[in-house]
Amino acid sequence: MASRAPRPADPPLRQRNALVPGMIGAAALVAGIPLLGGEFALIIHFIVAILALIVAWFAIQAKQWWWALPMVAIAVLWNPVYPLHLDAPVRLVLTVVATASFIAAGALVWVPRPAPAR
């Protein structure tokens, strides 16, 4: 019996550039929940603000500017230069909303992948 040679899979039609920074940003926010108000919170602020701006840039490049708005808001709320001092319950709710925004933006911001040359 002859076996067929495996055919290479077609490449995906979409490229999600914001997926990895979105997932890392969400993970940093979740990991930073116990650090709220602690000495290592500044590191989380740096990570989250930088990754939010990266995801916003990918959203603008993908011409999906509406995802840039929540990412810029996250970068402002978690900015390490002029940190906002909010109550713990408010900060916790904002962390959950920002985590969901990172995940959603990472999954939904995409650009069409160019067709491969044959």
Backbone bond lengths (Angstrom), bond angles and torsions (degrees), N, CA, C in turn:
res aa  C-N    CA-C-N  psi(-1)  N-CA   C-N-CA  omega(-1)  CA-C   N-CA-C  phi
1 M - - - 1.437 - - 1.525 108.45 -
2 A 1.280 115.56 129.31 1.460 121.02 -178.46 1.517 109.68 -84.70
3 S 1.297 114.02 137.51 1.468 117.94 177.76 1.530 108.95 -99.83
4 R 1.293 113.29 145.02 1.461 118.12 179.12 1.521 109.52 -81.96
5 A 1.310 114.92 143.92 1.464 119.45 176.65 1.528 107.94 -73.15
6 P 1.307 117.04 137.66 1.463 118.42 179.88 1.524 110.84 -64.38
7 R 1.299 114.82 132.66 1.458 120.95 178.83 1.526 108.58 -87.49
8 P 1.322 117.46 133.50 1.471 117.92 179.37 1.527 110.11 -64.02
9 A 1.292 114.66 140.06 1.470 120.51 -178.76 1.526 109.76 -69.01
10 D 1.314 114.65 146.06 1.454 119.42 176.18 1.522 108.92 -67.96
11 P 1.318 117.45 140.35 1.465 119.00 178.92 1.532 110.06 -68.85
12 P 1.313 117.41 152.97 1.465 119.64 178.56 1.526 110.78 -61.67
13 L 1.320 115.31 150.99 1.460 120.64 -178.33 1.524 112.21 -83.22
14 R 1.321 116.83 -14.14 1.463 121.19 -178.58 1.521 110.19 -121.28
15 Q 1.315 114.01 148.82 1.463 120.81 177.49 1.523 107.34 -121.29
16 R 1.324 116.96 120.16 1.465 122.31 -177.79 1.529 109.34 -102.37
17 N 1.326 116.10 89.24 1.457 120.44 -178.55 1.522 112.35 -71.73
18 A 1.316 118.27 -26.85 1.458 121.68 -175.49 1.525 112.88 -88.85
19 L 1.326 118.06 -0.24 1.464 120.01 -174.81 1.531 112.51 -65.44
20 V 1.314 117.21 -50.52 1.474 119.93 -177.15 1.530 111.67 -66.37
21 P 1.359 120.24 -47.80 1.463 117.29 177.07 1.523 112.70 -64.10
22 G 1.324 117.54 -31.30 1.462 120.18 177.40 1.520 112.14 -65.97
23 M 1.328 116.20 -43.11 1.466 119.75 179.85 1.531 111.35 -69.65
24 I 1.327 116.85 -38.58 1.466 119.53 178.35 1.533 109.78 -66.83
25 G 1.334 117.21 -40.01 1.460 120.59 177.66 1.515 111.83 -63.27
26 A 1.341 116.72 -41.40 1.463 120.19 177.89 1.530 110.44 -65.06
27 A 1.322 116.33 -41.34 1.471 119.65 178.68 1.522 111.50 -65.13
28 A 1.322 117.16 -38.78 1.470 120.34 178.39 1.526 110.59 -65.39
29 L 1.326 117.00 -39.14 1.465 119.29 178.36 1.520 111.51 -65.34
30 V 1.330 116.91 -43.60 1.460 119.84 179.77 1.525 110.18 -67.07
31 A 1.325 116.79 -41.15 1.469 119.66 178.65 1.523 111.50 -67.41
32 G 1.327 117.16 -25.63 1.461 120.54 -178.85 1.510 114.87 -84.77
33 I 1.322 118.47 -4.84 1.472 120.29 -179.57 1.526 111.27 -58.72
34 P 1.330 119.98 -46.84 1.471 117.95 178.98 1.525 113.19 -69.48
35 L 1.320 117.01 -14.62 1.464 120.45 -177.05 1.526 112.77 -93.78
36 L 1.337 117.86 5.58 1.461 120.28 -178.80 1.528 110.07 -55.31
37 G 1.306 115.82 121.10 1.458 121.11 178.52 1.515 113.96 80.63
38 G 1.323 119.10 -0.51 1.460 122.09 -179.40 1.515 111.55 -87.56
39 E 1.320 115.27 -176.92 1.462 120.04 -177.55 1.523 112.62 -75.28
40 F 1.339 118.25 -24.61 1.460 120.90 179.62 1.530 112.41 -90.64
41 A 1.306 117.47 2.06 1.466 120.65 179.33 1.527 110.98 -63.73
42 L 1.315 117.36 -29.45 1.460 120.56 179.53 1.531 111.16 -63.44
43 I 1.320 117.66 -37.37 1.459 121.39 178.05 1.522 110.15 -64.95
44 I 1.331 116.12 -42.59 1.468 120.44 177.30 1.521 109.81 -62.58
45 H 1.319 117.92 -39.62 1.469 121.58 178.21 1.525 110.78 -60.39
46 F 1.317 117.46 -44.61 1.465 120.86 177.90 1.532 110.96 -60.71
47 I 1.323 116.29 -49.84 1.463 120.97 -177.19 1.521 110.78 -60.21
48 V 1.331 116.48 -48.41 1.469 120.70 -175.70 1.525 110.60 -66.85
49 A 1.315 117.83 -43.50 1.467 120.19 -178.33 1.525 111.37 -64.58
50 I 1.321 117.19 -43.25 1.459 120.14 -179.61 1.525 111.02 -66.48
51 L 1.334 117.37 -44.47 1.458 119.81 -179.94 1.527 112.07 -67.66
52 A 1.324 117.63 -33.01 1.468 119.98 176.23 1.523 110.51 -64.57
53 L 1.315 117.35 -39.92 1.462 119.81 177.81 1.533 111.76 -69.29
54 I 1.320 117.25 -33.93 1.461 120.36 176.49 1.525 110.46 -65.67
55 V 1.317 117.20 -45.46 1.469 120.43 178.52 1.528 109.69 -64.33
56 A 1.330 117.59 -38.99 1.467 120.41 177.38 1.525 110.57 -62.10
57 W 1.315 117.51 -40.57 1.461 120.68 178.90 1.533 110.98 -64.58
58 F 1.331 117.11 -43.15 1.460 119.60 177.13 1.527 111.19 -63.55
59 A 1.322 117.40 -35.57 1.470 120.51 177.91 1.523 110.70 -66.13
60 I 1.312 116.74 -40.55 1.469 120.01 178.26 1.527 109.77 -66.84
61 Q 1.328 118.02 -41.96 1.459 120.89 178.19 1.526 111.93 -62.83
62 A 1.328 116.50 -32.53 1.466 120.88 179.65 1.523 111.95 -83.72
63 K 1.328 116.38 3.12 1.461 122.75 -178.27 1.524 111.56 60.31
64 Q 1.319 116.38 34.15 1.455 123.58 174.33 1.527 107.50 -119.37
65 W 1.328 114.80 63.82 1.467 122.14 -171.24 1.520 112.35 -62.08
66 W 1.332 119.15 -22.98 1.464 120.56 -179.02 1.516 111.83 -63.24
67 W 1.329 118.75 -24.47 1.459 120.47 175.02 1.529 111.50 -79.03
68 A 1.306 117.34 -18.37 1.465 119.89 178.47 1.531 110.80 -72.00
69 L 1.318 117.57 -29.64 1.473 120.20 -177.64 1.533 112.84 -62.54
70 P 1.347 120.25 -52.18 1.467 117.41 177.65 1.521 113.17 -66.24
71 M 1.339 117.27 -30.22 1.459 119.37 179.55 1.530 111.42 -68.98
72 V 1.317 117.13 -38.65 1.464 119.86 176.29 1.527 109.73 -67.35
73 A 1.337 117.08 -38.23 1.466 119.75 176.78 1.533 110.89 -62.50
74 I 1.331 117.11 -40.01 1.469 120.52 176.76 1.522 110.10 -64.15
75 A 1.325 116.83 -42.41 1.470 119.97 179.17 1.528 110.98 -62.30
76 V 1.314 117.36 -35.60 1.471 120.15 178.38 1.526 110.59 -71.88
77 L 1.332 117.19 -43.39 1.468 119.94 -178.50 1.523 112.83 -68.03
78 W 1.327 117.59 -32.81 1.460 121.30 -178.80 1.527 112.00 -105.10
79 N 1.324 117.94 21.59 1.463 118.44 -178.25 1.522 109.70 -68.67
80 P 1.326 117.49 136.41 1.458 120.48 -177.80 1.527 113.53 -84.11
81 V 1.320 117.95 -14.09 1.457 120.25 -176.41 1.525 110.89 -76.62
82 Y 1.324 116.15 -50.22 1.463 122.34 176.80 1.520 108.81 -123.01
83 P 1.343 117.40 77.61 1.464 119.25 -175.13 1.529 111.23 -67.30
84 L 1.325 114.07 141.34 1.454 120.40 176.23 1.526 108.49 -87.76
85 H 1.303 116.54 131.54 1.455 120.78 179.98 1.523 108.00 -98.42
86 L 1.332 115.18 102.35 1.453 121.93 -179.54 1.521 109.14 -112.28
87 D 1.325 115.44 158.84 1.461 119.70 176.09 1.523 110.05 -63.67
88 A 1.319 115.91 155.27 1.465 120.83 -176.40 1.530 112.72 -60.42
89 P 1.341 120.45 -43.74 1.481 118.15 179.53 1.532 112.42 -64.08
90 V 1.324 117.19 -38.01 1.464 120.50 178.67 1.520 109.59 -66.24
91 R 1.305 117.11 -43.67 1.468 121.07 179.80 1.526 110.87 -63.92
92 L 1.336 116.73 -36.90 1.457 119.89 179.50 1.529 111.18 -66.98
93 V 1.324 117.68 -42.51 1.466 121.08 177.67 1.526 110.04 -63.94
94 L 1.337 117.12 -42.67 1.464 120.47 177.97 1.529 111.47 -63.88
95 T 1.312 117.16 -33.88 1.462 120.86 178.07 1.523 110.69 -65.71
96 V 1.317 116.97 -42.37 1.466 120.39 179.18 1.532 110.27 -65.77
97 V 1.331 117.33 -43.12 1.461 120.89 179.08 1.531 110.42 -65.34
98 A 1.318 117.44 -41.33 1.465 120.77 179.28 1.524 111.38 -66.85
99 T 1.325 117.23 -37.54 1.462 120.36 176.97 1.527 110.82 -62.30
100 A 1.325 116.21 -45.44 1.467 119.94 177.49 1.526 111.21 -63.14
101 S 1.328 117.19 -37.00 1.466 120.51 178.54 1.524 111.20 -66.17
102 F 1.319 117.17 -41.77 1.469 120.46 177.41 1.528 111.03 -60.80
103 I 1.331 116.54 -45.27 1.456 120.15 -178.58 1.529 110.76 -65.33
104 A 1.330 116.34 -45.64 1.464 120.45 -178.67 1.526 111.31 -64.90
105 A 1.320 117.07 -45.25 1.460 119.66 -179.78 1.522 110.92 -65.19
106 G 1.316 116.94 -41.17 1.459 119.51 178.70 1.515 112.74 -61.92
107 A 1.322 116.83 -36.32 1.463 120.43 -178.75 1.517 113.06 -81.82
108 L 1.321 117.80 -29.03 1.465 120.21 -171.67 1.527 115.24 -103.51
109 V 1.316 118.82 -13.79 1.466 120.35 177.11 1.520 107.76 -85.35
110 W 1.316 116.59 118.46 1.451 121.00 -178.24 1.519 110.20 -147.95
111 V 1.322 114.46 158.12 1.465 121.96 173.63 1.525 106.66 -124.71
112 P 1.328 117.67 149.16 1.456 118.96 176.72 1.529 110.66 -67.60
113 R 1.290 115.38 136.59 1.450 120.40 178.85 1.530 108.61 -82.74
114 P 1.325 117.95 135.60 1.469 118.86 179.26 1.528 110.85 -64.52
115 A 1.309 114.56 147.26 1.468 120.22 179.53 1.531 109.68 -66.02
116 P 1.329 116.71 138.19 1.469 118.28 179.55 1.522 110.94 -70.66
117 A 1.310 114.64 147.64 1.470 120.33 178.41 1.528 108.61 -76.50
118 R 1.301 116.80 134.14 1.473 120.21 -178.48 1.487 110.41 -112.59
